Amino acid sequence: MTEARNPFAYEYWTRTTGDLTDRRKPIATPVIENDHNGAQTVVIDPTRRYQYWEGCGAAITDSSASLFMQSMTAEQRHAILTEMFDPEQGGFSSVRISIGACDFSSQQYYSYDDLPEGVVADAGLNYFSIGEGEPGAPDATKDLKNVIPVLQEIVAINPAVKIMASPWSAPAWMKTSNRLDGSGRLRLGEFVGNGYRYQDTIDYVYAQYFVKFIAAYAKYGIRITSVTMQNEPSNGCPWPITVWTPEELAKWGSEYLRPALDRTFPDVEIYFGDDSLRFYQRPVSEYMTPVQANAFAGAAFHTYSGLPEWIHNGTRQFPQWKAAMTERRCMLDETVDEASHVMFGEIGTWLVRNGIGLINLWNMALDEQGFPSWAGTSGRRGVITIDSSTGKVKRNLEYFMLRNYGQDVTVGSQRVFSTNRTPDGRHGGLGSVAFVNDSTGDLAAILYNPTGEDIEAAVTVAGEGARWQKVTVPAYGTVSLHKSQHPVNESEAPADDEFKITYTPHPADDHDETLF
């Protein structure tokens, strides 16, 4: 056995265990050897190219934003937001927000066009408002109370952050139920003006609602990158929601929303679906024409339930489409193996290997009980946990999955082939994803071990011959590697603060299904 020359000037390798005993702990760069000696091999081939990497992050719900604004000092808030979103630290580069209220809110449910008593319709959206007051002021309302000031601080830290926006409910007066909460439907095709003009249909007015939202945020220096037409359109839940069929979304998005955006904000992308894999039981080409598909940038997925192969019904139908993972969270009571399978396996490995180029998890932050939540949906946890009385911070497994990507996989990298034995992110042997960035020459990879025993792995790059670097991938954990000709980000996550996590049993709902 001989040691060979390393073609990269800089390498940074880390190890994260499923129980977070090691949390992206730096490990020595493995020497290059000419024999893998029986270790499980991972071959990276930069010539086989797939999707571009657009970034990762999580949802800044009103619940999350309220903790940043109300439970933390300005210094605490700036420190944790900088830690997460600074490209020289955690490198988070994406967030998702709700258009109007969602279930995870510290405020009573609201839309941006709530009508006073006696007013039954507002075709001109004259009552439209994202809130009153100065951002972050004690008397500010709606989005201006918490979400807008947090986003402004994030944008100051990382001006290129991608912001995806999704409605949970249309304004109550646009729905068949005339309520924000509960699963009413949009009053498609109905007229709300004096006559039968195209612009007086609910279909047209609701598209203008999106336009006014994007314009309102732009006034506060916040650029919306993309929207989805509806969060979980198949979910008949008790909190704010609007139920759609896939056919309705295809028609409305291509005939109303895309034209409205083309006239005002043509660079804002629309993602189709934004639901669990069960939404994609049928190939989208069965109910959408190629012309309609041109209205959408790609498909968006949640990963609460469904069969693995259904992802292909969204990712392989139209070659120009991208794919985004737009929601998933863990529970407070999940075991080490289950939480690791969900975050490191299903999302961080398997879905990315199947075309996902953008990851947004669910709440960026919740408190020690999994709150606040206007819907009472307790028992969940955020990417980080914030103590509601002191502002102290605990970083969860979700944080380290995102940081594996944010710190080591630069935005604009392209996924390349790497050998893999994991069929679904939670079974089989070692899993892997790999990326190259042609503009910087960087190469990065993440290895995931879905088993309860350590795995010895050996990594090589195609074209370099028998040049192996051996590393131990911990049980239910990851090893990340970042190779470059330039200095790389070697920052480390700070130690967690100490405070008590209060377990809150979570209510049974249809999200509590395992994906696979």
N, C-alpha and C positions, 0 to 999 in steps of 0.2 A: 504493500500500500504506500502510495506517495502523495504528498500534498502538492496541489497545482496552484498556479497563479490565479488570483481573483480578477476578473475583467472589470469589476465595478470598484470605483474608488471609495464609495460609502455604502454601508449596509446597516440596517437597523431591524433587529428581530425582537419580537415580544411574545410573551406567553400569558394566557388568561385561562384560569381554571373555572370550571362550571360553578364552583362554590365561592368564587371570587377571593380565594386565599391569595392567588396571584392575579393582579389586575393590570394587564398589559405590562407585566414585569419585563424589563429589558434582559435579554439573554445574549451570551457571547455569540458573535457570528460564527456559524459552524465552518470548520476548515473544509476545503475542497479535497475530496478523495476520489480515487479511481475505481472504487468498488462500494456498492450499497450494502453489502454483507447481509442480505436477507431483509432489510428494512422495506416497508411498503413504499413503493416508488411513486413519485409525482413528477410527471414530465410536462413542462410548460412549453408550448409551441406558439411563438409570437406571429407565425405566418397565417394562423387560422383565426380570423377576426370576427367579432360579433358586435354587440351593442356598445354605444358610448356610455360612460358613467357620468350621470348628471348631478349626483350628490345625495345627501341623506340628512335627515333631521326628524322632527316630530311636530305634533299639533300644538299650536299656541291657542288653546281654548280659553274662554273667559275664566274657567276654573284655574288653569295653569297661570294665566296672566295675573289673576287676582292674588295668587300666592307671591309672585314676584313683586307685585306692587304693594300689597297690604301686609305681608308677613315678613318682608325683608327690608333692611335699610337700603338706601341708595347704593352704599358701598358694597353690601352683600350681593345685591342684584347685579351690579355691574361686574363684579368678580366672577359670578357663575355664568353670566351670559357671555362674557369675554372668554372664559375657559372653554365653553362649548363652541362658540361661533368664530373665534379668531383662527384663521388658517394656520397660524404658528402654534396653536394649541390643539383643541379638539377637532377643528375643521368642519363642524356641522355647516351645511350649506343650503339647507332647504327647510321650510316650515309649511304647515297646512293650517288654514284658518277656516272658520265657519262664516258663511254669508248669513248674518242674523244669528239668532241663538241656536245652540245645540243642547243636548242633555247635560253636558258637563259645563255648567254655567254657575256663577255665584250670584247671578241676578235673575229676576223673574224673566220668563221667556218673552222675547220680543222679535219683531221683524223690523225692516227699515221703512215699512209703509203701514204702520198701525193707524187705523182710522178712528176719529172721535165718534162718540155715540151719535147716531142719526145719519152718518155718512156711510153709504153702502158700497161705493166703488170710487176708484181714483185713477181713471184712465190716463191722466196727465202726470201721475206720480207726484202730485203737488204736496203731499204729506211726507215725502221721502226724507229720511234722516238717519244717519249712522250714529247719532248721539248729539248731546248738547254739552257745552262747557269746554274748557281747555283740557287737552290730553293729560290724564293723570290727576286732575284736580279732584278734591273731595266731593264736589257736587257734579262732576261729569257723569254722563249717562251712557248706556249702551256700549258701543265699541270704544268710545273715547275714555271711558272709565279705566279700563285695564289693557285691552288688546292693543290699541293704537300706540300708547306710550312704550309698551314693551317692544313692539315691532320697530318703532323709531330707534330704540336703543340697539336692537339687533342690526338694523340697516347701517347704523353708524359704525358698528364693529366690522360688519361684512357687507359692503354695499351691493355686492352681486348676489346676495342670498335669493334663492328662488322661493316665491310665495304662491302656493296653490290654494284656491278658495273653493269651498263647497257649500251649497245650501242644504240645511236640514229640512226647512219648510219654506214654501212660498208664503207671502202674507195671507192672513186668514181669509180676507175677502176674496182672494183669487181661488180658494179651494172649495170643493163641493161640501166639505164639512163646516166651513166658516169658522174653523178653529186652527190655531197654530199646532197644538198638541194633538196626537192621534193621527191616524193614517188616512187623511183625506186625499183626494186627487185634484190635480189642476183642472180648472174648468175649460179644458181645451175646446177651441172653436166657438166659445160664447163671446157675445159682444157686450162691451161695458160703456160704450159711448152713445151719443145721440145719432144713430144711424148705423150703417153697415160698412164702415171703412175698414180697410186692412189694419190700420194702426189702432183701431179700437177693439181688436180682439184680445182676449186674455193672453193668447200665444205671443202676440207682438209686445204687449205691455210688460209681460214677464221678462222678455229679452231686454227691454229697456231698463228694467230693474237691475240687471247685471251690469249694464253700461253705467248707470248712475252710481252703483257701488264702486266700480273700478275708478271712476272719475273722482269720487269722494275720497278714496284712499290716496289717489295721486296728489291731492291737495296737501296731504300731510307727508309727502315725500316717500310714499310706500307704493312701489310698483308691483302690480299683480302679474305674475308670470303666466299662470294657467288657471283654468276653472274646470270643475266637473259640473254636470247639470243637476246632479242630485246625489247626496250621500245615501247609500243603501236604498235604492229605489224599490227593492222587493221587500223591505222590512216594515211590517205593520206593527210598529211599536207604540207605546203610550206617550213618548216624548215628541217634540216637534218632528214631523216627517211629512213628505209628500210621496205618494206611491205612483210609480210609472211602470209601464211595460217597456221592454227593450225596443219594440217597434215605435212607440210614442217618442222615446228619447231620440231615436235615429231621425225621425221626421222633424221633430221640433228643433233639434240641434242643427240640422242641416238647412232647414227652411227659415228659421227665425233667429236663433242665437248666433250662428256663424255669420250671417249677413249683417246683423246688428253690430257685431264686433268688427267686422271688416270695414264698416263705415266709421268706426270710432277708435278702436284699439286693435288693429289688425294683427299685432304681434302676440296677443294673448291667445294661448293654446287652449283647446277643449279636449279633455280626456273623457272617454266613453266608459260607462259602467259604474265604477266607484262602488263596488259591492263584492261580496264574497264569491268564491269560485262557483257556487251554485247558480249565480246569475249567468254564468257562461256554460251552462249545460248544453246549450245549442251553439254551433258555430255562428259567429256574428254575420257571416256571409249569407245565412239563411233568411235574414230579415233586414239586411242593409245592402244597398247597391254600392258598387265602387264609387259612383259619383257622390253619394251620401257620405261614404267613408272619408272622402277628401276633406270633409269639414272638420275632422277630428285628428288630433296629433297622435292619439294612441289609446290604449286601454288601461284602465286603472283597476286594481284588485285589492280586496281585503282578504285576509287569510284566516277567517274564523271557522269556516266549514266548506266542504266540497271535496271533490276527487282531484288528485294531482294532475291528471291528464286534461282536465277541463281548462287549464291555463292556456293550452294551445288553441282553444276555440277563440281566444282573444288575441294571442300574440302572433299567430301564424296565418291569419286570414288576409291581411293587407300588408304587403311588404314595406310600405312607408310608415306604418304605425310603430310608435315606441310603446314601452310598457312601464307602468309605475306601480309600486306597492304603496297604497295610500292610507292604510290603517291596520294596526294590530297592537294589542297590549297584553301584558301578563297579569295574572292575579296575584294578590298578596300571599296566597297559600300554595302556590305551585311548587312542586319539588324541583330540586336542582336539575335532574335529568329532563323533566318536562319543559322547564323554562329555557334550558339550553337548546333542546330540540327545536322549540319555536323560534327563538331569536338567532342563535348561531347556525342552526340546521336548516329549517324550512325557509326562513327569510334570508339570512346572511349567506347561505350557500346555495340551496336548491333553487329558489326562485330567481336568484341572480344568474345562475347557469341556464335558466330557461327564459332569459330575455329581459328581466327587470333591470332598468337603468337608473331608477330613482326610488328611494325608500323614505317614506314618512310614517313613523310610528304614531300611536295615539298620544295621549296627553304628555306634553313635555315634562310637566310636574304635577304631582298631587301631594296631599299632606299625609301625615302619619296614619290616617285612617282610610285613605283612598278618597278623600273629599277635597274641595267642595263639589257637589253635584246637585243641581236643582231637581233632577229626576230621581234622586235618592239611590243612584246606582253605585253603591259603595263596594268596598272589597277589592278594588282595582289599584294598580300602582302606576306611576308615571315613569318616564325615563330616569328622572331623579325624584327623590322624596324630600319635601321641604317641611321642616317642623313649623307648624302654623303659629306657634307662640314665640319662637326664637329666630326663625329664618335659617337654622342650621340645615345642612345638606347631606343626603346619602345618595350615592351613585349606584344605580341598579344594573342588572345584567344588560338591560336594553341600552344603557349608556355606553357600555364597553363594546357591544356589537356595532353601534353607530361610530364609536371612536376608532375601531379597527379600520373602517372605511374612511372616515373623515380625516384621519391623520396619515394614513398610508396610501390611499387610492386618490390621486389628485383628480379633481373635476376635469373632464375632457379626456381622461384615459379611455382606452378601448379594451373591452374584455377579450381575452384570447383563450385558446384552448388549453386546458390542463386535464390530465387524467383524473378519473373520479370513480369511486365505487359506491357512492351513496345514492340510491334510487329516489329518495324522497326527503332527504335531510335528517332523517331520524333512524334509519336502519342501514345495515350493511357496514362497510368499512369506512376508511378515511374519505372525507369530502374536501373539495378544493375549488377555489375560484382564483383567476389570475388576470392581470391587467398590464398593459404597457401604455406609456404616454409618449407619442412620437415627438412632441415638441420639446420635452425635457430629457427624453431617454430613460425615464424611470420605468422600473418593473416592480410590480407588487403582487403579492399573493396572500391568501388567507386559507389556512387548513383547519378543518373542523373534525373532531373525534366524537362520533355519536355513541360511543360505547363507554362502559364503566371501567375500563382498563386503559392505561397509557398505551399509545401506539408509537412505535419507532418509524419515522418516515425519512425518506431520502429524496431530495429535490434536485432536479437538473433542468437545464434549458436546452431546447432543441438547437442543434448546430454546434454545441460545445463539446460533443463527445461524451465519454464516460467521466463526467465531472459531477460528483454527488456531494450534497451538503446534508448531513444527517441531523435530525432534531427529534426530540420527544414531544409529541402532541398529547396534552393531558386529557384525562377522562372528562367527557362532556365539555371540553374546552377548545381553545384555539391557539394556533401559532400564526402570527402575522410576520411578513417579511417585506422589506422595502429596499430596493437596490437602486443606486443612482451614481452618476458621475459628479453630482453636486451635493453639498451638505443637505441632510434631510431633517424633518421635524422629529426631534428626539424628546419632546416635552413629555412629562409624566402627569397622570391624574393625581390631584392632591388626595390626601387621606380624608376619609369621611369624618364628619362630626358625629358626636355621640348623642343620641336621643332615643326615646322609646317609640317603637313601631307598634301601634295598637291594631291587632287583628280585628277585622270587621267581616263577618260572614257575608258573602255576596249572594244576591238573589239569583235563582235559576232564570236564565234567559237563553235565547237561541244562539247567543254568542259563545256559550260555554261548551261548544262542541270542539273536539279536536279536529284539526284540519284533515289529517290523513287517518 
